[in-house]
Amino acid sequence: MLLSERIKLAMERAGVSQVELARACGVKPPSVHGWLSGKSKFLRGENLLQAARVLRVNQNWLATGQGSIEPNEPAALYGATDQRPRLPEFDINVSPVPIGMRPVPVISSVQAGALRDIESPYPPGAGYALEFTDQDLSRWAFALEVEGLSMSPHFQPGDRIIVDPELAPNPGDFVVARNGSEQATFKKYRPRGIDANGEMVFELVPLNEDYPTLRSDTEHLIVIGVVTEHRKKLRRT
């Protein structure tokens, strides 16, 4: 079986698209198309290991076609007893490559809004998709899909943001906060000082001036986490 055929088979088994594989390997989608068509060689090293992890196959099989397609110790992205995202394990003669390989679940704004209320905010497998990052994030890091135009033009609907709920916001950070509707809202954080009760008063500022600024002293707002990364959706003109 040719390398291009092995990649196609692995992608079909894992349900991974060309765009998703390209993102995980840190290349552009045309590169993956070249691998699949056999017109370009599949890069080894980091790309090989990352592709094997994302596609959940044995890296030796992917590289050479020898041995079993299954990893030595297959494992789900989410363990049964450990709620933190984890990746399949492979041969002991390789070491994990952290770049782009930390899976982060994409959750809904309702799930994100509950993060401060319950101990386990989302059960294993609760995310409807995954993003991969090389950042050193806390165990409950998550991703959200941007909705609406309040943060345009920099953030557009369909873009995704990665959020760490264990980071404290600094002035100017983009944050996710819970509003009065018990859902997550995404804005720029602007502290305004301490009130009479010793609580920090802050504003949540939209980038789009057509939308209102929210203030914690006039409505119930709780910062859920700090945005650490922006995944911009490419659009056709």
Buried (B, 14 or more C-beta within 10 A) or exposed (E): EEBBEBBBBBBEEBEBEBEBBBBBBBBEBEBBEBBBEEEBEBBEEBBBBBBBBBBBBBBBBBBEEEEEBEBEEEBEBBEEEEBEBBBBBBEEEEEEBEBBBBBBBBBBBEBBBBBEEEEEBBEBEBBEEBBBBEEEBEEBBBBBBBBBBBBBEEBBEEBBBBBBBEBEBEEEBBBBBBBEEEBBBBBBBBBEEEEEEEEEBBBBBBBEEEBEEBBBBEEEBEBBBBBBBBBEEEEEE
